[in-house]
Amino acid sequence: MNLYFVALVLLGIAGFIENRSTTPGLRPSEPKADRAFRLLGRSAFAVWLGLLAWGFVRYPWWQPVSAAVGSLAANVLVLRAGARPWWPGLSMGLALAGLAAASWVLSRQ
């Protein structure tokens, strides 16, 4: 599987979870952790957008399209699972993994 695809899916899920976790019960209770959660989630979404645009420049059109569709499908699966109290930790972990994968993809091209 292409690391570009994996990076987009991980970043998309991380940004989606941060966006959906608007109620205080689904956010970290510690202010510093909440700030890190928000920063990582929004950074993941921004890098997702940038990596998607970069993919259209660098790869054939079907690779970024399939990665975007895969990312949206993964978001639907997360949405169907419903809100969970461990979402912030999952989102932060996925954001870190996605940012690392994105930096690897960008550094190797």
Biopython code that builds the backbone (N, CA, C, O; Angstrom):
import numpy as np
from Bio.PDB.StructureBuilder import StructureBuilder

atoms = [
    (1, "MET", "N", (0.850, -1.173, 0.000)),
    (1, "MET", "CA", (0.000, 0.000, 0.000)),
    (1, "MET", "C", (0.901, 1.244, 0.000)),
    (1, "MET", "O", (1.941, 1.268, 0.658)),
    (2, "ASN", "N", (0.504, 2.225, -0.714)),
    (2, "ASN", "CA", (1.245, 3.457, -0.858)),
    (2, "ASN", "C", (1.200, 4.255, 0.446)),
    (2, "ASN", "O", (0.129, 4.427, 1.028)),
    (3, "LEU", "N", (2.351, 4.743, 0.906)),
    (3, "LEU", "CA", (2.411, 5.519, 2.143)),
    (3, "LEU", "C", (1.653, 6.836, 2.008)),
    (3, "LEU", "O", (1.152, 7.370, 2.998)),
    (4, "TYR", "N", (1.568, 7.354, 0.802)),
    (4, "TYR", "CA", (0.777, 8.560, 0.557)),
    (4, "TYR", "C", (-0.686, 8.329, 0.930)),
    (4, "TYR", "O", (-1.310, 9.169, 1.579)),
    (5, "PHE", "N", (-1.222, 7.196, 0.519)),
    (5, "PHE", "CA", (-2.605, 6.830, 0.832)),
    (5, "PHE", "C", (-2.790, 6.700, 2.338)),
    (5, "PHE", "O", (-3.754, 7.226, 2.895)),
    (6, "VAL", "N", (-1.876, 6.005, 2.996)),
    (6, "VAL", "CA", (-1.961, 5.789, 4.445)),
    (6, "VAL", "C", (-1.894, 7.120, 5.189)),
    (6, "VAL", "O", (-2.654, 7.343, 6.131)),
    (7, "ALA", "N", (-0.999, 7.997, 4.775)),
    (7, "ALA", "CA", (-0.863, 9.299, 5.431)),
    (7, "ALA", "C", (-2.159, 10.099, 5.316)),
    (7, "ALA", "O", (-2.606, 10.702, 6.292)),
    (8, "LEU", "N", (-2.760, 10.106, 4.137)),
    (8, "LEU", "CA", (-4.011, 10.841, 3.976)),
    (8, "LEU", "C", (-5.133, 10.256, 4.815)),
    (8, "LEU", "O", (-5.931, 11.005, 5.378)),
    (9, "VAL", "N", (-5.212, 8.952, 4.910)),
    (9, "VAL", "CA", (-6.264, 8.328, 5.728)),
    (9, "VAL", "C", (-6.054, 8.648, 7.203)),
    (9, "VAL", "O", (-7.005, 9.009, 7.896)),
    (10, "LEU", "N", (-4.825, 8.522, 7.691)),
    (10, "LEU", "CA", (-4.553, 8.812, 9.101)),
    (10, "LEU", "C", (-4.834, 10.269, 9.442)),
    (10, "LEU", "O", (-5.445, 10.563, 10.469)),
    (11, "LEU", "N", (-4.396, 11.167, 8.593)),
    (11, "LEU", "CA", (-4.623, 12.595, 8.834)),
    (11, "LEU", "C", (-6.103, 12.943, 8.755)),
    (11, "LEU", "O", (-6.597, 13.763, 9.529)),
    (12, "GLY", "N", (-6.805, 12.318, 7.820)),
    (12, "GLY", "CA", (-8.238, 12.580, 7.692)),
    (12, "GLY", "C", (-9.018, 12.131, 8.913)),
    (12, "GLY", "O", (-9.904, 12.848, 9.379)),
    (13, "ILE", "N", (-8.706, 10.967, 9.432)),
    (13, "ILE", "CA", (-9.399, 10.476, 10.624)),
    (13, "ILE", "C", (-9.091, 11.365, 11.820)),
    (13, "ILE", "O", (-9.995, 11.704, 12.583)),
    (14, "ALA", "N", (-7.831, 11.747, 11.996)),
    (14, "ALA", "CA", (-7.447, 12.600, 13.124)),
    (14, "ALA", "C", (-8.166, 13.950, 13.074)),
    (14, "ALA", "O", (-8.676, 14.419, 14.092)),
    (15, "GLY", "N", (-8.208, 14.564, 11.912)),
    (15, "GLY", "CA", (-8.912, 15.838, 11.773)),
    (15, "GLY", "C", (-10.407, 15.693, 11.970)),
    (15, "GLY", "O", (-11.047, 16.574, 12.545)),
    (16, "PHE", "N", (-10.965, 14.600, 11.504)),
    (16, "PHE", "CA", (-12.397, 14.358, 11.644)),
    (16, "PHE", "C", (-12.785, 14.180, 13.108)),
    (16, "PHE", "O", (-13.785, 14.737, 13.561)),
    (17, "ILE", "N", (-12.000, 13.409, 13.843)),
    (17, "ILE", "CA", (-12.313, 13.191, 15.254)),
    (17, "ILE", "C", (-12.224, 14.501, 16.027)),
    (17, "ILE", "O", (-13.084, 14.778, 16.864)),
    (18, "GLU", "N", (-11.211, 15.305, 15.767)),
    (18, "GLU", "CA", (-11.092, 16.592, 16.461)),
    (18, "GLU", "C", (-12.274, 17.488, 16.137)),
    (18, "GLU", "O", (-12.774, 18.197, 17.011)),
    (19, "ASN", "N", (-12.715, 17.465, 14.916)),
    (19, "ASN", "CA", (-13.850, 18.292, 14.512)),
    (19, "ASN", "C", (-15.145, 17.817, 15.147)),
    (19, "ASN", "O", (-15.989, 18.640, 15.501)),
    (20, "ARG", "N", (-15.325, 16.515, 15.301)),
    (20, "ARG", "CA", (-16.562, 15.962, 15.860)),
    (20, "ARG", "C", (-16.617, 16.015, 17.381)),
    (20, "ARG", "O", (-17.695, 15.907, 17.965)),
    (21, "SER", "N", (-15.477, 16.179, 18.024)),
    (21, "SER", "CA", (-15.430, 16.164, 19.494)),
    (21, "SER", "C", (-15.629, 17.572, 20.043)),
    (21, "SER", "O", (-14.700, 18.173, 20.584)),
    (22, "THR", "N", (-16.832, 18.087, 19.903)),
    (22, "THR", "CA", (-17.107, 19.447, 20.351)),
    (22, "THR", "C", (-17.634, 19.507, 21.775)),
    (22, "THR", "O", (-17.516, 20.548, 22.423)),
    (23, "THR", "N", (-18.203, 18.439, 22.275)),
    (23, "THR", "CA", (-18.738, 18.456, 23.634)),
    (23, "THR", "C", (-17.601, 18.264, 24.638)),
    (23, "THR", "O", (-16.634, 17.558, 24.351)),
    (24, "PRO", "N", (-17.710, 18.885, 25.806)),
    (24, "PRO", "CA", (-16.627, 18.780, 26.790)),
    (24, "PRO", "C", (-16.322, 17.352, 27.227)),
    (24, "PRO", "O", (-15.179, 17.065, 27.584)),
    (25, "GLY", "N", (-17.284, 16.460, 27.214)),
    (25, "GLY", "CA", (-17.040, 15.083, 27.616)),
    (25, "GLY", "C", (-16.174, 14.307, 26.647)),
    (25, "GLY", "O", (-15.600, 13.281, 27.008)),
    (26, "LEU", "N", (-16.076, 14.788, 25.418)),
    (26, "LEU", "CA", (-15.278, 14.109, 24.399)),
    (26, "LEU", "C", (-13.933, 14.784, 24.166)),
    (26, "LEU", "O", (-13.190, 14.400, 23.263)),
    (27, "ARG", "N", (-13.623, 15.784, 24.974)),
    (27, "ARG", "CA", (-12.347, 16.482, 24.858)),
    (27, "ARG", "C", (-11.538, 16.207, 26.119)),
    (27, "ARG", "O", (-12.119, 15.899, 27.160)),
    (28, "PRO", "N", (-10.225, 16.308, 26.054)),
    (28, "PRO", "CA", (-9.423, 16.132, 27.266)),
    (28, "PRO", "C", (-9.778, 17.193, 28.306)),
    (28, "PRO", "O", (-10.020, 18.351, 27.966)),
    (29, "SER", "N", (-9.807, 16.793, 29.560)),
    (29, "SER", "CA", (-10.205, 17.730, 30.620)),
    (29, "SER", "C", (-9.075, 18.684, 31.002)),
    (29, "SER", "O", (-9.334, 19.801, 31.451)),
    (30, "GLU", "N", (-7.854, 18.264, 30.833)),
    (30, "GLU", "CA", (-6.699, 19.110, 31.128)),
    (30, "GLU", "C", (-6.542, 20.160, 30.034)),
    (30, "GLU", "O", (-6.535, 19.804, 28.856)),
    (31, "PRO", "N", (-6.416, 21.452, 30.381)),
    (31, "PRO", "CA", (-6.317, 22.498, 29.348)),
    (31, "PRO", "C", (-5.149, 22.313, 28.370)),
    (31, "PRO", "O", (-5.298, 22.557, 27.173)),
    (32, "LYS", "N", (-3.994, 21.885, 28.878)),
    (32, "LYS", "CA", (-2.853, 21.697, 27.975)),
    (32, "LYS", "C", (-3.099, 20.534, 27.019)),
    (32, "LYS", "O", (-2.745, 20.610, 25.843)),
    (33, "ALA", "N", (-3.696, 19.474, 27.515)),
    (33, "ALA", "CA", (-4.013, 18.332, 26.653)),
    (33, "ALA", "C", (-5.073, 18.715, 25.628)),
    (33, "ALA", "O", (-5.011, 18.281, 24.478)),
    (34, "ASP", "N", (-6.049, 19.529, 26.042)),
    (34, "ASP", "CA", (-7.079, 19.977, 25.106)),
    (34, "ASP", "C", (-6.472, 20.851, 24.018)),
    (34, "ASP", "O", (-6.855, 20.754, 22.852)),
    (35, "ARG", "N", (-5.538, 21.694, 24.394)),
    (35, "ARG", "CA", (-4.864, 22.549, 23.421)),
    (35, "ARG", "C", (-4.050, 21.700, 22.440)),
    (35, "ARG", "O", (-4.056, 21.963, 21.237)),
    (36, "ALA", "N", (-3.352, 20.685, 22.952)),
    (36, "ALA", "CA", (-2.583, 19.791, 22.076)),
    (36, "ALA", "C", (-3.512, 19.015, 21.155)),
    (36, "ALA", "O", (-3.208, 18.825, 19.977)),
    (37, "PHE", "N", (-4.642, 18.567, 21.689)),
    (37, "PHE", "CA", (-5.639, 17.841, 20.890)),
    (37, "PHE", "C", (-6.144, 18.715, 19.752)),
    (37, "PHE", "O", (-6.228, 18.272, 18.606)),
    (38, "ARG", "N", (-6.476, 19.946, 20.071)),
    (38, "ARG", "CA", (-6.982, 20.873, 19.052)),
    (38, "ARG", "C", (-5.902, 21.197, 18.024)),
    (38, "ARG", "O", (-6.169, 21.214, 16.823)),
    (39, "LEU", "N", (-4.685, 21.454, 18.496)),
    (39, "LEU", "CA", (-3.591, 21.807, 17.590)),
    (39, "LEU", "C", (-3.244, 20.647, 16.656)),
    (39, "LEU", "O", (-3.069, 20.850, 15.455)),
    (40, "LEU", "N", (-3.145, 19.444, 17.196)),
    (40, "LEU", "CA", (-2.831, 18.289, 16.357)),
    (40, "LEU", "C", (-3.948, 17.985, 15.361)),
    (40, "LEU", "O", (-3.680, 17.657, 14.205)),
    (41, "GLY", "N", (-5.199, 18.093, 15.807)),
    (41, "GLY", "CA", (-6.324, 17.824, 14.907)),
    (41, "GLY", "C", (-6.407, 18.813, 13.765)),
    (41, "GLY", "O", (-6.636, 18.434, 12.616)),
    (42, "ARG", "N", (-6.221, 20.069, 14.081)),
    (42, "ARG", "CA", (-6.293, 21.085, 13.022)),
    (42, "ARG", "C", (-5.068, 21.046, 12.114)),
    (42, "ARG", "O", (-5.167, 21.298, 10.913)),
    (43, "SER", "N", (-3.918, 20.729, 12.695)),
    (43, "SER", "CA", (-2.720, 20.561, 11.871)),
    (43, "SER", "C", (-2.885, 19.366, 10.941)),
    (43, "SER", "O", (-2.479, 19.413, 9.781)),
    (44, "ALA", "N", (-3.483, 18.297, 11.456)),
    (44, "ALA", "CA", (-3.710, 17.114, 10.624)),
    (44, "ALA", "C", (-4.608, 17.452, 9.446)),
    (44, "ALA", "O", (-4.356, 17.016, 8.323)),
    (45, "PHE", "N", (-5.653, 18.228, 9.699)),
    (45, "PHE", "CA", (-6.551, 18.592, 8.596)),
    (45, "PHE", "C", (-5.847, 19.501, 7.590)),
    (45, "PHE", "O", (-6.013, 19.332, 6.382)),
    (46, "ALA", "N", (-5.062, 20.460, 8.078)),
    (46, "ALA", "CA", (-4.347, 21.361, 7.164)),
    (46, "ALA", "C", (-3.334, 20.588, 6.316)),
    (46, "ALA", "O", (-3.219, 20.830, 5.114)),
    (47, "VAL", "N", (-2.607, 19.667, 6.933)),
    (47, "VAL", "CA", (-1.641, 18.870, 6.180)),
    (47, "VAL", "C", (-2.373, 17.926, 5.231)),
    (47, "VAL", "O", (-1.884, 17.657, 4.134)),
    (48, "TRP", "N", (-3.539, 17.420, 5.637)),
    (48, "TRP", "CA", (-4.350, 16.578, 4.757)),
    (48, "TRP", "C", (-4.688, 17.332, 3.478)),
    (48, "TRP", "O", (-4.539, 16.800, 2.377)),
    (49, "LEU", "N", (-5.146, 18.577, 3.628)),
    (49, "LEU", "CA", (-5.472, 19.387, 2.446)),
    (49, "LEU", "C", (-4.240, 19.637, 1.582)),
    (49, "LEU", "O", (-4.292, 19.496, 0.361)),
    (50, "GLY", "N", (-3.139, 20.006, 2.218)),
    (50, "GLY", "CA", (-1.913, 20.280, 1.471)),
    (50, "GLY", "C", (-1.361, 19.041, 0.777)),
    (50, "GLY", "O", (-0.910, 19.110, -0.366)),
    (51, "LEU", "N", (-1.398, 17.912, 1.473)),
    (51, "LEU", "CA", (-0.902, 16.669, 0.884)),
    (51, "LEU", "C", (-1.792, 16.209, -0.265)),
    (51, "LEU", "O", (-1.309, 15.649, -1.249)),
    (52, "LEU", "N", (-3.083, 16.447, -0.136)),
    (52, "LEU", "CA", (-3.996, 16.104, -1.221)),
    (52, "LEU", "C", (-3.690, 16.955, -2.460)),
    (52, "LEU", "O", (-3.616, 16.429, -3.570)),
    (53, "ALA", "N", (-3.514, 18.255, -2.270)),
    (53, "ALA", "CA", (-3.178, 19.134, -3.393)),
    (53, "ALA", "C", (-1.820, 18.759, -3.981)),
    (53, "ALA", "O", (-1.658, 18.737, -5.201)),
    (54, "TRP", "N", (-0.847, 18.464, -3.126)),
    (54, "TRP", "CA", (0.472, 18.059, -3.591)),
    (54, "TRP", "C", (0.382, 16.769, -4.402)),
    (54, "TRP", "O", (1.107, 16.599, -5.382)),
    (55, "GLY", "N", (-0.498, 15.869, -3.998)),
    (55, "GLY", "CA", (-0.672, 14.613, -4.709)),
    (55, "GLY", "C", (-1.187, 14.807, -6.121)),
    (55, "GLY", "O", (-0.810, 14.067, -7.030)),
    (56, "PHE", "N", (-2.049, 15.802, -6.312)),
    (56, "PHE", "CA", (-2.557, 16.068, -7.663)),
    (56, "PHE", "C", (-1.450, 16.601, -8.571)),
    (56, "PHE", "O", (-1.495, 16.406, -9.785)),
    (57, "VAL", "N", (-0.466, 17.268, -7.988)),
    (57, "VAL", "CA", (0.648, 17.782, -8.778)),
    (57, "VAL", "C", (1.660, 16.677, -9.069)),
    (57, "VAL", "O", (2.224, 16.623, -10.162)),
    (58, "ARG", "N", (1.888, 15.810, -8.111)),
    (58, "ARG", "CA", (2.985, 14.841, -8.179)),
    (58, "ARG", "C", (2.603, 13.478, -8.766)),
    (58, "ARG", "O", (3.402, 12.860, -9.470)),
    (59, "TYR", "N", (1.387, 13.012, -8.478)),
    (59, "TYR", "CA", (0.964, 11.659, -8.860)),
    (59, "TYR", "C", (-0.100, 11.708, -9.949)),
    (59, "TYR", "O", (-0.655, 12.769, -10.233)),
    (60, "PRO", "N", (-0.382, 10.555, -10.559)),
    (60, "PRO", "CA", (-1.525, 10.504, -11.480)),
    (60, "PRO", "C", (-2.810, 10.848, -10.723)),
    (60, "PRO", "O", (-2.901, 10.631, -9.515)),
    (61, "TRP", "N", (-3.775, 11.373, -11.421)),
    (61, "TRP", "CA", (-4.984, 11.906, -10.781)),
    (61, "TRP", "C", (-5.712, 10.875, -9.940)),
    (61, "TRP", "O", (-6.352, 11.244, -8.954)),
    (62, "TRP", "N", (-5.640, 9.601, -10.288)),
    (62, "TRP", "CA", (-6.427, 8.595, -9.586)),
    (62, "TRP", "C", (-5.880, 8.284, -8.203)),
    (62, "TRP", "O", (-6.628, 7.816, -7.345)),
    (63, "GLN", "N", (-4.583, 8.535, -7.958)),
    (63, "GLN", "CA", (-4.036, 8.261, -6.624)),
    (63, "GLN", "C", (-4.559, 9.232, -5.571)),
    (63, "GLN", "O", (-5.005, 8.771, -4.520)),
    (64, "PRO", "N", (-4.534, 10.541, -5.784)),
    (64, "PRO", "CA", (-5.116, 11.426, -4.774)),
    (64, "PRO", "C", (-6.632, 11.256, -4.645)),
    (64, "PRO", "O", (-7.181, 11.401, -3.553)),
    (65, "VAL", "N", (-7.301, 10.954, -5.743)),
    (65, "VAL", "CA", (-8.745, 10.742, -5.665)),
    (65, "VAL", "C", (-9.052, 9.502, -4.834)),
    (65, "VAL", "O", (-9.949, 9.533, -3.991)),
    (66, "SER", "N", (-8.329, 8.422, -5.055)),
    (66, "SER", "CA", (-8.568, 7.207, -4.284)),
    (66, "SER", "C", (-8.197, 7.409, -2.816)),
    (66, "SER", "O", (-8.858, 6.860, -1.934)),
    (67, "ALA", "N", (-7.154, 8.186, -2.543)),
    (67, "ALA", "CA", (-6.787, 8.470, -1.156)),
    (67, "ALA", "C", (-7.846, 9.321, -0.471)),
    (67, "ALA", "O", (-8.150, 9.101, 0.701)),
    (68, "ALA", "N", (-8.408, 10.285, -1.183)),
    (68, "ALA", "CA", (-9.473, 11.105, -0.603)),
    (68, "ALA", "C", (-10.728, 10.281, -0.349)),
    (68, "ALA", "O", (-11.371, 10.436, 0.689)),
    (69, "VAL", "N", (-11.076, 9.420, -1.272)),
    (69, "VAL", "CA", (-12.245, 8.547, -1.091)),
    (69, "VAL", "C", (-12.003, 7.573, 0.061)),
    (69, "VAL", "O", (-12.903, 7.326, 0.864)),
    (70, "GLY", "N", (-10.799, 7.021, 0.144)),
    (70, "GLY", "CA", (-10.467, 6.129, 1.253)),
    (70, "GLY", "C", (-10.519, 6.844, 2.587)),
    (70, "GLY", "O", (-10.962, 6.276, 3.585)),
    (71, "SER", "N", (-10.069, 8.084, 2.609)),
    (71, "SER", "CA", (-10.119, 8.880, 3.828)),
    (71, "SER", "C", (-11.560, 9.161, 4.252)),
    (71, "SER", "O", (-11.900, 9.072, 5.432)),
    (72, "LEU", "N", (-12.388, 9.498, 3.287)),
    (72, "LEU", "CA", (-13.806, 9.741, 3.597)),
    (72, "LEU", "C", (-14.503, 8.463, 4.047)),
    (72, "LEU", "O", (-15.349, 8.500, 4.940)),
    (73, "ALA", "N", (-14.156, 7.339, 3.440)),
    (73, "ALA", "CA", (-14.741, 6.062, 3.868)),
    (73, "ALA", "C", (-14.317, 5.710, 5.290)),
    (73, "ALA", "O", (-15.126, 5.206, 6.070)),
    (74, "ALA", "N", (-13.064, 5.968, 5.632)),
    (74, "ALA", "CA", (-12.600, 5.716, 7.001)),
    (74, "ALA", "C", (-13.329, 6.629, 7.988)),
    (74, "ALA", "O", (-13.653, 6.209, 9.098)),
    (75, "ASN", "N", (-13.588, 7.871, 7.588)),
    (75, "ASN", "CA", (-14.342, 8.780, 8.448)),
    (75, "ASN", "C", (-15.765, 8.285, 8.668)),
    (75, "ASN", "O", (-16.306, 8.425, 9.765)),
    (76, "VAL", "N", (-16.367, 7.714, 7.653)),
    (76, "VAL", "CA", (-17.718, 7.159, 7.801)),
    (76, "VAL", "C", (-17.692, 5.997, 8.794)),
    (76, "VAL", "O", (-18.598, 5.870, 9.618)),
    (77, "LEU", "N", (-16.677, 5.160, 8.725)),
    (77, "LEU", "CA", (-16.566, 4.055, 9.679)),
    (77, "LEU", "C", (-16.409, 4.562, 11.106)),
    (77, "LEU", "O", (-17.000, 4.005, 12.031)),
    (78, "VAL", "N", (-15.623, 5.608, 11.290)),
    (78, "VAL", "CA", (-15.460, 6.200, 12.628)),
    (78, "VAL", "C", (-16.783, 6.793, 13.093)),
    (78, "VAL", "O", (-17.157, 6.640, 14.256)),
    (79, "LEU", "N", (-17.484, 7.460, 12.207)),
    (79, "LEU", "CA", (-18.772, 8.064, 12.564)),
    (79, "LEU", "C", (-19.791, 7.001, 12.935)),
    (79, "LEU", "O", (-20.553, 7.178, 13.885)),
    (80, "ARG", "N", (-19.813, 5.910, 12.204)),
    (80, "ARG", "CA", (-20.762, 4.830, 12.503)),
    (80, "ARG", "C", (-20.464, 4.157, 13.834)),
    (80, "ARG", "O", (-21.375, 3.651, 14.490)),
    (81, "ALA", "N", (-19.197, 4.145, 14.238)),
    (81, "ALA", "CA", (-18.829, 3.537, 15.521)),
    (81, "ALA", "C", (-19.353, 4.366, 16.692)),
    (81, "ALA", "O", (-19.537, 3.841, 17.791)),
    (82, "GLY", "N", (-19.589, 5.635, 16.467)),
    (82, "GLY", "CA", (-20.111, 6.498, 17.523)),
    (82, "GLY", "C", (-19.004, 7.092, 18.376)),
    (82, "GLY", "O", (-17.862, 6.634, 18.363)),
    (83, "ALA", "N", (-19.374, 8.117, 19.111)),
    (83, "ALA", "CA", (-18.413, 8.821, 19.963)),
    (83, "ALA", "C", (-17.954, 7.920, 21.105)),
    (83, "ALA", "O", (-18.756, 7.226, 21.729)),
    (84, "ARG", "N", (-16.673, 7.944, 21.360)),
    (84, "ARG", "CA", (-16.067, 7.137, 22.414)),
    (84, "ARG", "C", (-15.204, 8.041, 23.298)),
    (84, "ARG", "O", (-14.671, 9.040, 22.817)),
    (85, "PRO", "N", (-15.061, 7.710, 24.567)),
    (85, "PRO", "CA", (-14.231, 8.560, 25.443)),
    (85, "PRO", "C", (-12.747, 8.521, 25.095)),
    (85, "PRO", "O", (-12.008, 9.420, 25.497)),
    (86, "TRP", "N", (-12.293, 7.526, 24.375)),
    (86, "TRP", "CA", (-10.881, 7.422, 24.009)),
    (86, "TRP", "C", (-10.567, 8.082, 22.670)),
    (86, "TRP", "O", (-9.450, 7.956, 22.167)),
    (87, "TRP", "N", (-11.527, 8.774, 22.095)),
    (87, "TRP", "CA", (-11.298, 9.452, 20.817)),
    (87, "TRP", "C", (-10.141, 10.454, 20.846)),
    (87, "TRP", "O", (-9.341, 10.463, 19.911)),
    (88, "PRO", "N", (-10.014, 11.300, 21.878)),
    (88, "PRO", "CA", (-8.895, 12.259, 21.845)),
    (88, "PRO", "C", (-7.529, 11.586, 21.753)),
    (88, "PRO", "O", (-6.673, 12.027, 20.987)),
    (89, "GLY", "N", (-7.321, 10.535, 22.518)),
    (89, "GLY", "CA", (-6.033, 9.833, 22.452)),
    (89, "GLY", "C", (-5.802, 9.208, 21.085)),
    (89, "GLY", "O", (-4.700, 9.274, 20.541)),
    (90, "LEU", "N", (-6.845, 8.601, 20.535)),
    (90, "LEU", "CA", (-6.745, 8.013, 19.203)),
    (90, "LEU", "C", (-6.434, 9.079, 18.163)),
    (90, "LEU", "O", (-5.587, 8.882, 17.291)),
    (91, "SER", "N", (-7.124, 10.203, 18.261)),
    (91, "SER", "CA", (-6.918, 11.279, 17.303)),
    (91, "SER", "C", (-5.497, 11.823, 17.370)),
    (91, "SER", "O", (-4.866, 12.055, 16.339)),
    (92, "MET", "N", (-4.999, 12.025, 18.579)),
    (92, "MET", "CA", (-3.639, 12.554, 18.707)),
    (92, "MET", "C", (-2.609, 11.544, 18.197)),
    (92, "MET", "O", (-1.634, 11.930, 17.553)),
    (93, "GLY", "N", (-2.813, 10.274, 18.474)),
    (93, "GLY", "CA", (-1.893, 9.256, 17.969)),
    (93, "GLY", "C", (-1.918, 9.158, 16.452)),
    (93, "GLY", "O", (-0.873, 9.061, 15.809)),
    (94, "LEU", "N", (-3.128, 9.184, 15.885)),
    (94, "LEU", "CA", (-3.242, 9.130, 14.425)),
    (94, "LEU", "C", (-2.656, 10.375, 13.776)),
    (94, "LEU", "O", (-2.046, 10.299, 12.710)),
    (95, "ALA", "N", (-2.843, 11.530, 14.428)),
    (95, "ALA", "CA", (-2.277, 12.765, 13.884)),
    (95, "ALA", "C", (-0.754, 12.696, 13.863)),
    (95, "ALA", "O", (-0.126, 13.074, 12.874)),
    (96, "LEU", "N", (-0.163, 12.215, 14.951)),
    (96, "LEU", "CA", (1.302, 12.101, 14.985)),
    (96, "LEU", "C", (1.807, 11.113, 13.944)),
    (96, "LEU", "O", (2.790, 11.378, 13.254)),
    (97, "ALA", "N", (1.132, 9.972, 13.832)),
    (97, "ALA", "CA", (1.533, 8.982, 12.834)),
    (97, "ALA", "C", (1.334, 9.522, 11.421)),
    (97, "ALA", "O", (2.183, 9.314, 10.555)),
    (98, "GLY", "N", (0.221, 10.211, 11.182)),
    (98, "GLY", "CA", (-0.044, 10.779, 9.865)),
    (98, "GLY", "C", (0.928, 11.887, 9.502)),
    (98, "GLY", "O", (1.366, 11.980, 8.356)),
    (99, "LEU", "N", (1.270, 12.731, 10.473)),
    (99, "LEU", "CA", (2.242, 13.789, 10.205)),
    (99, "LEU", "C", (3.623, 13.207, 9.921)),
    (99, "LEU", "O", (4.348, 13.713, 9.065)),
    (100, "ALA", "N", (3.987, 12.144, 10.639)),
    (100, "ALA", "CA", (5.267, 11.487, 10.374)),
    (100, "ALA", "C", (5.263, 10.852, 8.983)),
    (100, "ALA", "O", (6.244, 10.958, 8.248)),
    (101, "ALA", "N", (4.167, 10.196, 8.625)),
    (101, "ALA", "CA", (4.073, 9.575, 7.298)),
    (101, "ALA", "C", (4.100, 10.632, 6.196)),
    (101, "ALA", "O", (4.743, 10.444, 5.163)),
    (102, "ALA", "N", (3.398, 11.746, 6.423)),
    (102, "ALA", "CA", (3.385, 12.811, 5.426)),
    (102, "ALA", "C", (4.768, 13.423, 5.256)),
    (102, "ALA", "O", (5.184, 13.724, 4.137)),
    (103, "SER", "N", (5.483, 13.607, 6.364)),
    (103, "SER", "CA", (6.832, 14.168, 6.239)),
    (103, "SER", "C", (7.772, 13.188, 5.522)),
    (103, "SER", "O", (8.669, 13.609, 4.791)),
    (104, "TRP", "N", (7.567, 11.893, 5.730)),
    (104, "TRP", "CA", (8.370, 10.890, 5.027)),
    (104, "TRP", "C", (8.074, 10.935, 3.524)),
    (104, "TRP", "O", (8.987, 10.917, 2.699)),
    (105, "VAL", "N", (6.786, 10.994, 3.187)),
    (105, "VAL", "CA", (6.399, 11.048, 1.774)),
    (105, "VAL", "C", (6.972, 12.290, 1.110)),
    (105, "VAL", "O", (7.519, 12.209, 0.010)),
    (106, "LEU", "N", (6.854, 13.439, 1.768)),
    (106, "LEU", "CA", (7.327, 14.678, 1.174)),
    (106, "LEU", "C", (8.838, 14.731, 1.094)),
    (106, "LEU", "O", (9.381, 15.332, 0.167)),
    (107, "SER", "N", (9.531, 14.119, 2.040)),
    (107, "SER", "CA", (10.993, 14.165, 2.014)),
    (107, "SER", "C", (11.593, 13.211, 0.983)),
    (107, "SER", "O", (12.724, 13.414, 0.542)),
    (108, "ARG", "N", (10.854, 12.181, 0.596)),
    (108, "ARG", "CA", (11.374, 11.202, -0.337)),
    (108, "ARG", "C", (11.054, 11.526, -1.781)),
    (108, "ARG", "O", (11.498, 10.803, -2.673)),
    (109, "GLN", "N", (10.317, 12.558, -2.045)),
    (109, "GLN", "CA", (9.928, 12.875, -3.429)),
    (109, "GLN", "C", (10.783, 13.961, -3.995)),
    (109, "GLN", "O", (10.598, 14.356, -5.146)),
]
sb = StructureBuilder()
sb.init_structure("model")
sb.init_model(0)
sb.init_chain("A")
sb.init_seg("    ")
for serial, (resi, resn, name, xyz) in enumerate(atoms, 1):
    if name == "N":
        sb.init_residue(resn, " ", resi, " ")
    sb.init_atom(name, np.array(xyz, "f"), 0.0, 1.0, " ", f" {name:<3s}", serial, name[0])
structure = sb.get_structure()
